[in-house]
Amino acid sequence: QECGILKDAANTLDVKFAHHMAMEDSINVLSKTIGGMIRVKATGLPQGYNSFQLILCMVFFVVASARFTPDIGWWTPVAMAWIYHVVRMILVIGNDMEDPFGTDDRLIDLPVELFCEAIHRQIKAVYDRKIIL
């Protein structure tokens, strides 16, 4: 009995209106999200941010080297090199995340073209379905 009610409801204007409203809500959320990403790209970080990070890292590694030397001795350069590379990777990833719409082959870039193609296919499928009905 519920199947029959659902089939009858599917042919009424109310369900089509509900689908339309759900799609409009999804488009509104998508546009707000894209707007946020555009603001991130347009704003960026101040140039002094990178230099502050560099100075802070240099101070950290000098102090850490002085502190670790009595404990680990000659392994201090190895430990500092390993920690430096980890911190440097984090900083590089952070800098790369400032431009989420890049066209290079970095792992951090958003696949905007794939999103657009998927949306195009979905809209085409909805349009084709409308023609059939």
Backbone as JSON, one array per atom type, in Angstrom:
{
  "sequence": "QECGILKDAANTLDVKFAHHMAMEDSINVLSKTIGGMIRVKATGLPQGYNSFQLILCMVFFVVASARFTPDIGWWTPVAMAWIYHVVRMILVIGNDMEDPFGTDDRLIDLPVELFCEAIHRQIKAVYDRKIIL",
  "N": [[0.82, -1.19, 0.0], [1.98, 1.25, 0.77], [3.78, 1.57, -1.28], [2.15, 2.12, -3.46], [1.1, 4.57, -2.65], [3.41, 6.1, -2.63], [4.06, 5.98, -5.34], [1.87, 7.34, -6.42], [2.29, 9.82, -5.21], [4.64, 10.57, -6.4], [3.91, 11.43, -8.89], [2.63, 13.78, -8.46], [2.5, 17.36, -8.09], [3.65, 18.21, -5.72], [5.83, 16.56, -4.95], [7.59, 16.96, -7.05], [8.06, 19.66, -6.66], [9.31, 19.51, -4.18], [11.65, 18.15, -4.88], [12.73, 20.09, -6.53], [13.17, 22.15, -4.67], [15.04, 20.91, -2.98], [17.17, 20.63, -4.75], [17.68, 23.31, -5.27], [18.5, 24.16, -2.73], [20.86, 22.68, -2.51], [22.37, 23.84, -4.54], [22.6, 26.43, -3.54], [24.17, 25.95, -1.23], [26.48, 24.99, -2.47], [27.27, 27.28, -3.93], [27.85, 29.06, -1.84], [29.98, 27.71, -0.66], [31.88, 27.72, -2.74], [32.21, 30.47, -2.92], [33.46, 30.97, -0.45], [35.88, 29.63, -0.87], [36.94, 31.16, -2.94], [37.32, 33.58, -1.6], [39.34, 32.77, 0.17], [41.42, 32.31, -1.63], [41.71, 34.88, -2.77], [42.34, 36.51, -0.59], [44.65, 35.47, 0.76], [47.82, 35.07, 2.52], [49.7, 37.32, 4.61], [52.89, 38.65, 3.51], [54.78, 38.78, 5.5], [54.21, 36.63, 7.07], [55.43, 34.21, 6.22], [58.14, 34.87, 6.63], [58.14, 35.23, 9.39], [57.56, 32.64, 10.23], [59.89, 31.36, 9.33], [61.89, 32.61, 10.93], [60.99, 31.86, 13.47], [61.25, 29.05, 13.28], [64.04, 28.88, 12.98], [64.96, 29.86, 15.46], [63.8, 27.92, 17.11], [65.18, 25.57, 16.27], [67.83, 26.17, 16.95], [67.67, 26.46, 19.74], [66.6, 23.92, 20.38], [68.65, 22.25, 19.48], [70.71, 22.94, 21.23], [69.56, 22.06, 23.59], [69.1, 19.29, 23.16], [71.64, 18.21, 22.7], [73.24, 17.44, 25.07], [71.79, 15.17, 25.82], [71.42, 13.36, 23.59], [73.75, 13.49, 22.2], [76.0, 12.93, 19.55], [73.98, 12.26, 17.83], [72.35, 14.38, 17.55], [72.5, 16.16, 15.19], [71.3, 14.46, 13.29], [68.76, 14.02, 14.37], [67.81, 16.68, 14.41], [67.83, 17.26, 11.67], [65.87, 15.49, 10.74], [63.59, 16.4, 12.16], [63.52, 19.0, 11.15], [62.9, 18.53, 8.43], [60.32, 17.45, 8.65], [58.91, 19.62, 9.8], [59.32, 21.49, 7.77], [57.95, 20.27, 5.62], [55.34, 20.48, 6.57], [55.04, 23.28, 6.59], [55.34, 23.85, 3.84], [53.15, 22.49, 2.77], [51.12, 23.95, 4.0], [51.53, 26.47, 2.77], [50.98, 25.77, 0.13], [48.29, 25.21, 0.32], [47.1, 27.64, 0.28], [46.39, 28.29, -2.29], [43.94, 26.82, -3.54], [42.89, 26.34, -6.05], [44.73, 25.72, -8.0], [46.42, 24.86, -11.1], [48.43, 23.12, -11.45], [50.07, 19.91, -10.9], [49.79, 19.25, -8.13], [49.18, 17.59, -5.02], [47.43, 18.88, -3.37], [45.72, 20.58, -4.67], [42.39, 21.34, -5.6], [40.18, 19.23, -7.4], [38.66, 20.83, -9.47], [37.76, 20.78, -12.1], [36.84, 18.15, -12.36], [34.69, 18.24, -10.55], [33.03, 20.07, -11.86], [32.49, 18.67, -14.24], [31.08, 16.48, -13.18], [28.82, 17.76, -12.11], [27.77, 18.79, -14.47], [27.12, 16.4, -15.83], [25.15, 15.42, -14.07], [23.18, 17.41, -14.2], [22.53, 17.22, -16.9], [21.48, 14.62, -16.89], [19.2, 15.0, -15.3], [17.82, 16.8, -16.93], [17.43, 15.21, -19.25], [15.79, 13.26, -18.14], [13.54, 14.79, -17.6], [12.63, 15.37, -20.15], [11.84, 12.85, -21.0], [9.69, 12.3, -19.27]],
  "CA": [[0.0, 0.0, 0.0], [2.84, 2.42, 0.8], [4.37, 1.73, -2.61], [1.15, 2.79, -4.29], [1.02, 5.97, -2.21], [4.62, 6.76, -3.11], [3.95, 6.15, -6.8], [0.92, 8.42, -6.67], [2.91, 11.08, -4.78], [5.71, 10.91, -7.34], [3.32, 12.09, -10.06], [2.0, 15.04, -8.08], [3.34, 18.55, -8.14], [4.33, 18.4, -4.45], [7.12, 15.88, -4.94], [8.46, 17.66, -7.99], [8.44, 20.89, -5.99], [10.27, 19.13, -3.14], [12.92, 17.89, -5.56], [13.24, 21.39, -6.97], [13.66, 22.87, -3.49], [16.27, 20.24, -2.53], [18.23, 20.98, -5.69], [18.01, 24.72, -5.06], [19.29, 24.22, -1.5], [22.2, 22.17, -2.82], [23.07, 24.86, -5.34], [22.94, 27.53, -2.62], [25.3, 25.52, -0.41], [27.64, 24.94, -3.37], [27.73, 28.64, -4.25], [28.47, 29.61, -0.63], [31.27, 27.05, -0.5], [32.79, 28.26, -3.76], [32.5, 31.84, -2.51], [34.46, 30.89, 0.62], [37.17, 29.26, -1.45], [37.44, 32.31, -3.7], [37.84, 34.53, -0.62], [40.63, 32.26, 0.65], [42.43, 32.55, -2.67], [41.92, 36.31, -2.98], [42.92, 37.14, 0.59], [46.02, 35.0, 0.94], [48.48, 35.38, 3.78], [50.67, 38.41, 4.46], [54.25, 38.22, 3.19], [55.53, 38.64, 6.75], [53.88, 35.36, 7.69], [56.48, 33.24, 5.91], [59.39, 35.25, 7.28], [57.97, 34.95, 10.81], [57.71, 31.19, 10.4], [61.3, 31.03, 9.17], [62.61, 33.05, 12.13], [60.55, 31.0, 14.58], [61.89, 27.74, 13.1], [65.47, 29.0, 13.24], [65.11, 29.95, 16.92], [63.48, 26.6, 17.67], [66.23, 24.58, 16.0], [69.02, 26.53, 17.73], [67.4, 26.11, 21.14], [66.44, 22.47, 20.48], [69.98, 21.63, 19.33], [71.43, 23.14, 22.49], [68.92, 21.24, 24.62], [69.22, 17.86, 22.87], [73.03, 17.76, 22.61], [73.69, 16.65, 26.22], [71.06, 13.91, 25.95], [71.62, 12.4, 22.5], [75.12, 13.63, 21.71], [76.26, 13.07, 18.13], [72.74, 12.03, 17.07], [71.61, 15.65, 17.48], [72.28, 16.62, 13.81], [70.35, 13.58, 12.59], [67.43, 14.31, 14.91], [67.42, 18.02, 13.96], [67.54, 17.18, 10.23], [64.58, 14.82, 10.59], [62.55, 17.32, 12.64], [63.47, 20.11, 10.19], [62.18, 18.11, 7.22], [58.9, 17.32, 8.99], [58.36, 20.97, 9.94], [59.35, 22.11, 6.44], [56.85, 19.71, 4.84], [54.09, 21.08, 7.06], [54.99, 24.66, 6.11], [55.12, 23.85, 2.39], [51.75, 22.1, 2.55], [50.31, 25.11, 4.38], [51.64, 27.47, 1.72], [50.28, 25.27, -1.06], [46.84, 25.23, 0.54], [46.6, 28.99, 0.03], [45.86, 28.34, -3.65], [43.29, 25.52, -3.76], [42.41, 26.21, -7.42], [45.87, 25.64, -8.92], [46.3, 23.97, -12.26], [49.57, 22.21, -11.49], [49.75, 18.56, -10.46], [50.05, 19.05, -6.71], [48.15, 16.79, -4.37], [46.55, 19.71, -2.55], [44.79, 21.3, -5.52], [41.05, 20.75, -5.72], [39.86, 18.83, -8.79], [37.48, 21.61, -9.83], [37.27, 20.32, -13.4], [36.05, 16.93, -12.13], [33.44, 18.66, -9.93], [32.21, 20.68, -12.91], [32.03, 17.61, -15.13], [30.05, 15.7, -12.47], [27.61, 18.58, -12.05], [27.23, 18.84, -15.83], [26.48, 15.1, -16.1], [23.93, 15.3, -13.27], [22.17, 18.32, -14.76], [22.09, 16.62, -18.17], [20.62, 13.48, -16.57], [17.91, 15.54, -14.85], [17.18, 17.37, -18.11], [16.99, 14.09, -20.08], [14.68, 12.62, -17.44], [12.41, 15.69, -17.75], [12.13, 15.2, -21.51], [11.16, 11.55, -21.08], [8.41, 12.4, -18.58]],
  "C": [[0.87, 1.26, 0.0], [3.48, 2.66, -0.57], [3.41, 2.47, -3.53], [1.03, 4.26, -3.94], [2.23, 6.74, -2.72], [4.58, 6.99, -4.61], [2.99, 7.28, -7.15], [1.53, 9.77, -6.31], [3.99, 11.52, -5.76], [5.18, 11.66, -8.55], [2.69, 13.43, -9.73], [3.01, 16.18, -8.14], [4.16, 18.71, -6.86], [5.72, 17.76, -4.44], [8.08, 16.56, -5.91], [8.94, 18.97, -7.39], [9.48, 20.6, -4.91], [11.63, 18.84, -3.75], [13.56, 19.2, -6.02], [13.85, 22.17, -5.8], [14.96, 22.24, -2.97], [17.43, 20.59, -3.45], [18.64, 22.44, -5.52], [18.84, 24.9, -3.78], [20.71, 23.74, -1.74], [23.01, 23.18, -3.61], [23.47, 26.04, -4.46], [24.14, 27.17, -1.75], [26.58, 25.49, -1.24], [28.17, 26.34, -3.67], [28.37, 29.3, -3.04], [29.85, 29.01, -0.41], [32.29, 27.59, -1.49], [33.17, 29.7, -3.42], [33.55, 31.89, -1.41], [35.83, 30.55, 0.08], [37.77, 30.41, -2.25], [37.99, 33.36, -2.74], [39.18, 34.08, -0.06], [41.72, 32.54, -0.37], [42.74, 34.04, -2.81], [42.64, 36.96, -1.79], [44.38, 36.74, 0.76], [46.57, 35.35, 2.31], [49.46, 36.52, 3.57], [52.07, 37.86, 4.19], [55.08, 38.01, 4.46], [55.28, 37.31, 7.45], [54.97, 34.32, 7.45], [57.79, 33.59, 6.59], [59.31, 35.01, 8.79], [58.13, 33.46, 11.09], [59.18, 30.78, 10.28], [62.12, 31.41, 10.41], [62.26, 32.17, 13.32], [61.19, 29.61, 14.48], [63.38, 27.8, 13.41], [65.74, 29.07, 14.75], [64.85, 28.6, 17.56], [64.63, 25.62, 17.47], [67.53, 24.91, 16.74], [68.82, 26.12, 19.19], [67.28, 24.6, 21.31], [67.78, 21.76, 20.36], [70.77, 21.76, 20.63], [70.85, 22.27, 23.6], [69.15, 19.75, 24.39], [70.66, 17.35, 22.9], [73.49, 16.99, 23.84], [73.02, 15.28, 26.3], [71.4, 12.91, 24.85], [72.96, 12.56, 21.79], [75.22, 13.82, 20.21], [75.04, 12.77, 17.25], [71.92, 13.31, 16.91], [71.44, 16.14, 16.04], [71.28, 15.76, 13.04], [68.93, 13.88, 13.06], [66.94, 15.67, 14.42], [67.08, 18.01, 12.47], [66.17, 16.54, 10.0], [63.45, 15.75, 11.01], [62.4, 18.5, 11.67], [62.66, 19.72, 8.96], [60.69, 17.95, 7.49], [58.25, 18.7, 9.08], [58.3, 21.66, 8.58], [58.22, 21.58, 5.55], [55.52, 20.32, 5.27], [53.95, 22.51, 6.55], [54.73, 24.74, 4.6], [53.68, 23.47, 2.07], [50.83, 23.26, 2.9], [50.35, 26.2, 3.33], [50.92, 27.04, 0.45], [48.77, 25.32, -0.9], [46.25, 26.62, 0.37], [45.96, 29.11, -1.34], [45.19, 27.01, -3.98], [42.85, 25.3, -5.2], [43.54, 26.1, -8.43], [45.65, 24.67, -10.05], [47.49, 23.02, -12.37], [49.17, 20.86, -10.87], [50.12, 18.31, -9.0], [48.9, 18.27, -6.1], [47.1, 17.64, -3.67], [45.5, 20.43, -3.39], [43.46, 20.56, -5.6], [40.78, 20.38, -7.17], [38.59, 19.52, -9.27], [36.9, 21.15, -11.16], [36.41, 19.06, -13.24], [34.7, 17.27, -11.48], [32.5, 19.23, -10.99], [31.66, 19.63, -13.87], [30.93, 16.78, -14.48], [28.74, 16.47, -12.4], [26.95, 18.66, -13.42], [26.5, 17.53, -16.18], [25.16, 14.97, -15.33], [22.82, 16.2, -13.81], [21.64, 17.77, -16.07], [21.17, 15.44, -17.92], [19.24, 13.95, -16.11], [17.14, 16.1, -16.04], [16.64, 16.26, -19.03], [15.78, 13.39, -19.46], [13.41, 13.48, -17.61], [11.78, 15.54, -19.13], [11.35, 13.91, -21.65], [9.79, 11.61, -20.43], [7.5, 13.29, -19.38]]
}
